[in-house]
């Protein structure tokens, strides 16, 4: 039996094991997915290096550790500066980041349009950068990264653009994976990337068509929203990537202001589908299910009933 894990701290709240195991059982695959709660960076590094697994999804706070431990870093992980998928292929560790694809993929499934839209992403970590990249490739007019510290946001956006240039200068040009999306080269050339601080970027928040909070705020009951929610209004799509204890302060306020609201459950399921599609490709698993069928199996197993 092949073993797979959700690795992070904490992890026991995650629905990943029940979703993955339901899919593997449905297609008759002898894989088992479990929890791996790792107390500190050293524990995480040791576990990743021991390679006693087929693959791991990696969550807070070890995406940077997974990225640094990998032997090969896919473009998705390089652009984000962190990895949330780590695959052990014959002793070689390959890392990816499916945060952005999972987030934007879920919102598009739910009817949110990115093409030509103004997008605000909150946070400066790997999840935020992955979502910024995915929103750009989905055709956003501009993407603004916001945080508490403007200089930190500037460094995050600057680092992302530096990595874009490096990839584009060294890699063979690749078309967009989705025919309705832009390639990385097209996104780099056509999309405006901006940065700012919550308090001085009120106009960016007010004028945004899509707002995605990718900060840890909202993980704990009682956490505040990252910015002044009086800036929200009808017509916006507002998503918080966290889930677990009911509505976050941001999602609750957005609903009260008449915005379309989304929590992190759909992103989680889409990320799971993206992960298994990578796994099936690397390990040559012949799965006849469509992406939507895999989504439905995992969604039902998690009890979300999203679509």
C-alpha positions in Angstrom: 0.0 0.0 0.0 1.3 3.5 -0.9 1.1 6.1 1.8 0.2 9.8 1.2 -0.3 12.6 3.8 -1.5 16.0 4.6 1.6 17.5 6.3 1.5 20.7 8.5 0.6 22.0 11.9 -2.2 21.7 12.8 -3.8 19.3 10.3 -6.4 17.2 12.0 -9.2 19.7 10.9 -8.4 18.9 7.3 -10.9 17.1 5.0 -8.0 16.0 2.7 -7.8 12.4 3.9 -11.5 11.6 3.6 -11.6 13.2 0.1 -8.5 11.5 -1.2 -9.4 8.1 0.2 -12.9 8.3 -1.2 -11.4 8.8 -4.7 -8.8 6.2 -4.4 -11.4 3.7 -3.2 -13.7 4.6 -6.1 -11.1 3.8 -8.7 -9.7 0.7 -6.9 -6.3 2.3 -6.1 -4.3 0.8 -3.2 -3.3 4.1 -1.8 -4.0 5.4 1.8 -4.0 9.1 2.7 -3.5 10.2 6.3 -2.5 13.0 8.7 1.1 14.0 9.5 1.1 16.7 12.2 4.7 18.1 12.4 5.5 20.2 15.4 8.4 22.3 14.0 10.5 23.0 10.9 13.1 20.4 11.9 10.5 17.7 12.2 9.0 18.7 8.8 12.4 18.8 7.1 13.3 15.3 8.6 10.0 13.8 7.5 10.3 15.2 4.0 13.9 14.0 3.6 13.1 10.5 4.9 10.8 10.0 1.9 8.6 7.4 3.6 5.6 8.4 1.5 4.5 8.5 -2.1 3.3 12.1 -1.9 2.3 14.9 0.5 0.1 17.9 0.4 1.8 20.5 2.5 -0.1 23.2 4.5 0.8 25.9 6.9 3.5 26.5 8.0 5.8 24.2 6.0 5.4 25.2 2.3 8.8 26.9 2.4 10.4 23.8 3.9 8.9 21.6 1.3 10.1 23.9 -1.5 13.6 24.0 -0.1 13.7 20.2 0.4 12.6 19.3 -3.1 15.2 18.1 -5.7 13.1 19.5 -8.6 10.8 22.6 -8.3 8.0 23.0 -10.8 7.3 26.4 -12.2 4.2 26.7 -10.1 6.2 26.3 -6.9 9.0 28.7 -8.1 6.5 31.4 -8.9 4.8 31.1 -5.5 8.1 30.7 -3.6 6.6 27.7 -1.7 5.2 24.3 -2.4 2.0 22.5 -1.3 2.5 19.3 -3.2 5.6 17.1 -2.7 5.9 13.9 -4.7 8.5 11.1 -4.2 9.3 9.7 -7.6 11.8 6.9 -7.2 13.6 8.9 -4.4 13.5 12.2 -6.3 11.4 14.8 -4.6 9.4 17.0 -7.0 7.3 19.9 -5.7 4.4 21.9 -7.1 2.0 24.6 -5.9 -1.7 24.1 -6.7 -3.0 26.9 -4.4 -3.6 29.3 -7.2 -5.0 26.9 -9.7 -7.3 25.5 -7.0 -8.6 28.9 -5.9 -9.2 30.4 -9.3 -10.4 27.1 -10.7 -13.1 26.9 -8.0 -14.2 30.5 -8.5 -14.5 29.9 -12.2 -16.5 26.8 -11.6 -18.8 28.9 -9.4 -19.3 31.5 -12.2 -16.7 34.2 -11.3 -15.1 35.8 -14.3 -11.5 37.0 -14.1 -11.0 38.1 -17.7 -10.6 41.9 -17.8 -11.4 42.2 -14.1 -9.6 44.0 -11.2 -8.4 41.5 -8.6 -7.2 42.1 -5.1 -5.3 39.4 -3.2 -4.5 39.8 0.5 -1.3 38.5 1.9 2.3 38.0 0.9 3.0 34.3 1.4 3.2 31.5 -1.2 -0.6 31.0 -1.2 -1.1 34.7 -2.1 1.5 34.7 -4.8 0.2 31.5 -6.3 -3.3 33.0 -6.5 -1.9 36.3 -7.9 -0.3 34.3 -10.7 -3.4 32.2 -11.4 -5.6 35.3 -11.5 -3.2 36.9 -14.0 -3.2 33.8 -16.2 -7.0 33.7 -16.0 -6.9 37.1 -17.8 -7.3 39.7 -15.0 -6.8 43.3 -16.1 -4.7 44.0 -13.0 -3.9 42.2 -9.8 -3.1 44.1 -6.6 -1.3 42.4 -3.7 -2.3 44.0 -0.4 -0.9 43.6 3.2 -0.2 45.4 6.4 3.3 46.4 5.3 3.6 48.1 1.9 7.3 47.5 1.6 6.8 43.8 2.2 4.1 43.7 -0.5 6.5 45.5 -2.9 9.2 42.9 -2.2 6.7 40.0 -2.7 5.5 41.3 -6.0 9.0 42.2 -7.1 10.3 38.8 -6.2 7.5 37.2 -8.2 8.2 39.3 -11.3 11.9 38.4 -11.0 11.1 34.7 -10.9 8.8 35.2 -13.9 11.6 36.8 -15.9 14.0 34.1 -14.9 11.6 31.3 -16.0 10.7 33.1 -19.2 14.4 33.6 -20.1 15.4 30.0 -19.4 12.4 27.8 -20.2 10.9 26.7 -23.5 7.8 28.9 -24.2 4.7 27.0 -23.1 1.1 27.6 -24.2 -1.5 28.1 -21.6 -2.8 24.9 -20.0 -6.3 26.2 -20.4 -7.2 27.5 -23.9 -9.3 30.2 -22.2 -6.3 31.4 -20.1 -3.1 33.3 -20.8 0.3 31.7 -20.9 2.8 32.9 -18.3 4.5 35.0 -21.0 1.2 36.6 -22.0 0.2 37.3 -18.4 3.6 38.9 -17.7 3.3 41.1 -20.7 -0.4 42.0 -20.5 -1.4 42.1 -16.8 -0.6 45.0 -14.4 0.8 43.8 -11.1 0.4 46.3 -8.2 1.0 46.3 -4.5 -0.2 48.3 -1.5 -1.1 48.5 2.2 -4.7 48.1 3.4 -5.0 51.5 5.0 -3.8 53.5 2.0 -5.3 51.3 -0.8 -9.0 51.9 0.0 -9.7 52.7 -3.6 -8.2 49.5 -4.9 -10.5 47.6 -2.5 -13.6 49.5 -3.5 -12.9 49.2 -7.2 -12.0 45.5 -7.1 -14.3 43.0 -8.9 -12.8 40.1 -7.1 -11.2 40.1 -3.6 -9.4 37.0 -2.3 -8.1 36.9 1.3 -5.2 34.4 1.4 -3.9 35.4 4.9 -4.3 33.2 8.0 -6.8 35.6 9.4 -10.1 33.7 9.8 -8.5 30.4 10.9 -9.6 31.1 14.4 -13.0 32.2 15.6 -12.9 35.9 16.5 -10.2 36.8 14.0 -10.9 40.2 12.4 -11.1 40.9 8.6 -7.8 42.1 7.1 -9.2 45.5 6.1 -12.1 47.9 6.6 -15.1 45.9 5.4 -17.2 49.0 4.9 -15.4 49.3 1.5 -17.1 46.1 0.2 -20.3 46.4 -1.9 -22.7 44.6 -4.1 -21.3 43.3 -7.4 -18.0 42.1 -5.9 -16.9 38.5 -5.5 -15.2 38.0 -2.1 -13.5 34.8 -1.0 -11.7 33.8 2.1 -9.4 30.8 1.6 -9.8 29.5 5.1 -12.8 27.4 6.3 -13.7 25.3 9.3 -15.6 27.2 12.0 -18.3 29.0 10.0 -18.2 32.3 8.3 -15.1 34.4 8.8 -15.5 38.1 9.6 -14.6 39.0 6.0 -17.1 36.7 4.4 -19.9 37.7 6.9 -19.3 41.4 6.2 -19.2 40.8 2.5 -22.5 39.0 2.6 -24.1 41.8 4.6 -22.9 44.3 1.9 -24.5 42.3 -0.8 -21.3 40.8 -2.4 -21.1 37.2 -3.7 -19.3 35.2 -1.0 -17.0 32.1 -1.2 -15.2 30.2 1.6 -12.2 27.9 1.2 -14.1 24.6 0.8 -14.3 24.7 -3.0 -10.6 25.7 -3.3 -9.7 22.7 -1.1 -11.6 20.3 -3.3 -10.2 21.7 -6.5 -6.7 21.5 -5.0 -7.3 17.9 -4.2 -8.3 17.2 -7.8 -5.3 19.1 -9.1 -3.0 17.1 -6.9 -4.4 13.7 -8.0 -4.2 14.7 -11.6 -0.4 15.4 -11.1 0.0 12.1 -9.3 -1.9 10.1 -11.9 0.3 11.7 -14.6 3.6 11.0 -12.9 2.7 7.5 -11.8 0.8 6.6 -15.0 -2.5 5.8 -13.3 -5.2 5.1 -15.8 -8.2 7.0 -14.4 -11.3 7.3 -16.6 -13.0 9.9 -14.4 -13.4 13.4 -15.7 -12.2 16.3 -13.5 -15.8 17.2 -12.6 -16.5 13.5 -11.6 -13.5 13.5 -9.3 -14.6 16.9 -7.9 -18.0 15.4 -7.1 -16.6 12.3 -5.4 -14.4 14.4 -3.2 -17.0 17.0 -2.5 -19.5 14.4 -1.4 -16.9 12.7 0.8 -16.1 16.0 2.6 -19.8 16.7 3.0 -19.5 20.2 1.5 -22.2 19.8 -1.2 -20.8 22.7 -3.2 -22.4 22.2 -6.6 
